[in-house]
Amino acid sequence: MSYDGYPQNAEKVNGRWAMVGFVALLGAYITTGQIIPGIF
């Protein structure tokens, strides 16, 4: 098993999931008007 290029791949995947989370957070804020729905 080779881990060559693993850090670069991990960075890409982590960045993409971070973007998905940010878009989900933005969508929740736009639809509910709350920063964290159910808490604030």
Wavefront OBJ file of the C-alpha trace (Angstrom):
o trace
v 0.000 0.000 0.000
v 1.473 3.320 -1.069
v 0.790 6.606 0.672
v 2.460 8.719 -2.009
v 0.341 11.787 -2.619
v -1.869 11.066 0.389
v -1.410 14.517 2.009
v -2.399 16.309 -1.199
v -5.461 14.111 -1.629
v -6.422 14.577 2.014
v -6.143 18.356 1.635
v -8.405 18.331 -1.434
v -11.030 16.131 0.216
v -10.937 18.148 3.440
v -11.267 21.400 1.520
v -14.227 20.115 -0.453
v -16.041 18.920 2.685
v -15.318 22.303 4.294
v -16.936 24.020 1.299
v -19.958 21.698 1.521
v -20.296 22.504 5.223
v -20.019 26.239 4.610
v -22.707 26.129 1.907
v -24.948 24.088 4.235
v -24.376 26.635 7.022
v -25.192 29.489 4.658
v -28.354 27.727 3.453
v -29.509 27.078 7.016
v -28.906 30.724 7.941
v -30.777 32.008 4.884
v -33.787 29.738 5.416
v -34.106 30.039 9.213
v -32.434 33.355 10.014
v -30.560 31.646 12.854
v -26.798 31.152 12.949
v -27.137 27.645 14.417
v -30.774 26.505 14.073
v -32.197 25.392 17.405
v -29.432 26.983 19.495
v -29.115 30.679 18.588
l 1 2 3 4 5 6 7 8 9 10 11 12 13 14 15 16 17 18 19 20 21 22 23 24 25 26 27 28 29 30 31 32 33 34 35 36 37 38 39 40
